[in-house]
């Protein structure tokens, strides 16, 4: 006769494996994104007005991949936490206040100041000043001229 504890343990193990396999088969690959997505970024550098300030110039391109226009209030690059960055987060906000049509692009540009005192050129090139990009938008939830009946 088979021990009940062994039978219950084997049954639980079998169910666990079965559930694990079914969950992994339900996962899917990459999902295409719709809406405003980052497509290109160009950063270049040059010395500033002061010998100890290095200026990163950036140009960021975002694409509206959705089928609806998107209203954008503002776009801002979010700075990394590198202590050598002199620019403030507030100085990088680009006021847009317009719609970006479906299938079109929008570009923002600006500059970031880096304290370059006692840094080599290689150390300057290793700084990644932009961590991500924030976008503020107003999305229309409901149009009042087409109320549901």
Buried (B, 14 or more C-beta within 10 A) or exposed (E): EEEEEEEEEEEEEEEEEEEEEEEEEEEEEEEEEEBBEEEEBEBEBEEBEEEEBBBBEBEBBBBBBBEEBBBBEBBBBEBBEEEBBBBEEEEBBBEBEEBBEBEEEBBBEBBBBBBBEEBEEEEBEEBEBBEEBEBEBEEEEEEEEEEEE
